[in-house]
Amino acid sequence: MVQIPKVNYLFFGPEALLIVAALVLLLLDLFFWRQNNRRLAIFGIFGLVGAALMVIPLLGVNGTTLGTSLVVDSFSLFFKMLFLGIAILVIVLSVDYVAKHKFAGVGEYYTMLLFATIGMMFMAATTDLVMIYIGLELTSISCYILAGYHKKDPKSNEAILKYFILGLISSAIMLYGFSFIYGFTGHTELSQIAQALTGESAKLAVVAGVVFALAGFAFKVASVPFHQWVPDVYEGAPAPITAFLSVGPKAAAFAALIRILFIGFPVFASYWKILFIAMAIASMFVGNLMAIPQTNIKRMLAYSSIAHAGYILVGFAVASNEAITGILLYIAIYAIMNIGVFAIVMAVGHGSNGGEDLSNFNGLSKRAPFLAITMAIFMIALAGMPPTAGLWGKFYIFAAAVNKGLWWLALLGLFNSAISLYYYVNVIRHMYVLEPTTEAPLIFPVAYKGVVWATVLGTLIIGVMPGPLLWLSTISSKGFG
């Protein structure tokens, strides 16, 4: 007899509200606000804000709903608020971008953003392999559609084709790994899987499933050797979606990976630590070295994101509670910095007919001093330099590595941070040393400036006072590592 799982609607409230908002948004676009870009965007933002308000009563609560599939704890709430904040900023960036590029299917665009956010929230809030996969696929399918919204642009078509095909392959590999795990343990719930892994024969049989699952997640977080899709997708996707892809789905994959490894498979820690060490080193070096010759700013940021995934993977290699705290701190800080960078890229592109070449930044200090100084701050922050927030993410992960005896891995991370200075400072050189190609002042939408202000203030405030975010990260990482 099939048992219907109990649902605590308060625990499920943020996701339920966002699902309703996404469906209503589609109906509004179909019957009332057809192609009314601004109204649809505002409605989407209201839905996200409403979901965030429903998260607040859950602070400090621990429990489950949908049986035991959906978990409410400080870890899931940390990521839910992060995802909702990311989605709000991306919609704000999208309004003028969508209007300028005359996207067809405006309602579907914002609906896909909401559904991608719902999938990310599920990924961070479940300890069941089936629910993790459902959340991942909901996010992935939405992102495939969003990445190809420049329908007449060959680069966008190439981006969605590569993203879709490679994404399907990685999802199939991950699902095969999950089926292997279920086949040998008889469970999909992570704590039950951990209890089932007692005999040596069971452990050996499940190793293959874990390896396949990790390969699928490596694609989602853009880790070497599964990173090849990143530069083309980042370049071809609409700029707001590139900003979203660089922080949202990647953070969700890291959140799910933390639950899977530390709840389901701590027995394999000695093995997957070695795997993460190799992936971290490869991602840091490949990302930073390949970013140096790039002349397209989005491709440069794509390789930069691969390097940053490598820094985060150092925390997985350390596998301590301190390292998990560092990972959460790093993910939140990176999201703030990267969205700010893409807001500036969009502002510069808006004033140069969408150009994304580094030459568009030549002499930016004369054409748009505000954008130049904020871009310089973000470049310094991404390199991990004081007094910005970027310092603290790296500091806590590398400190955790040193405390666990992996000082040489921390040194490699510092060395790669030094390498990254070359291409980050090169952007500053373009803005302050080279002469502009035109003397006309740069004109761009006020929404871009608002996002830049919000993110640069966040970067500087956290850089000077990291305590509150560090406290949240510490509380949210309890029980892991």
Secondary structure as UniProt FT lines:
FT   TURN            9..12
FT   HELIX           13..31
FT   TURN            34..35
FT   HELIX           37..55
FT   HELIX           56..58
FT   TURN            59..60
FT   STRAND          63..65
FT   TURN            66..69
FT   STRAND          70..72
FT   HELIX           74..101
FT   HELIX           106..124
FT   HELIX           129..147
FT   TURN            151..152
FT   HELIX           154..185
FT   HELIX           190..196
FT   TURN            197..198
FT   HELIX           200..220
FT   TURN            221..222
FT   TURN            224..225
FT   HELIX           229..236
FT   HELIX           239..259
FT   HELIX           260..264
FT   HELIX           266..268
FT   HELIX           269..291
FT   TURN            292..293
FT   HELIX           297..318
FT   HELIX           321..351
FT   TURN            352..354
FT   HELIX           358..361
FT   TURN            362..363
FT   HELIX           364..367
FT   HELIX           369..382
FT   TURN            383..384
FT   TURN            386..387
FT   HELIX           390..403
FT   TURN            404..405
FT   HELIX           407..432
FT   HELIX           446..464
FT   HELIX           467..476
FT   TURN            477..479
//
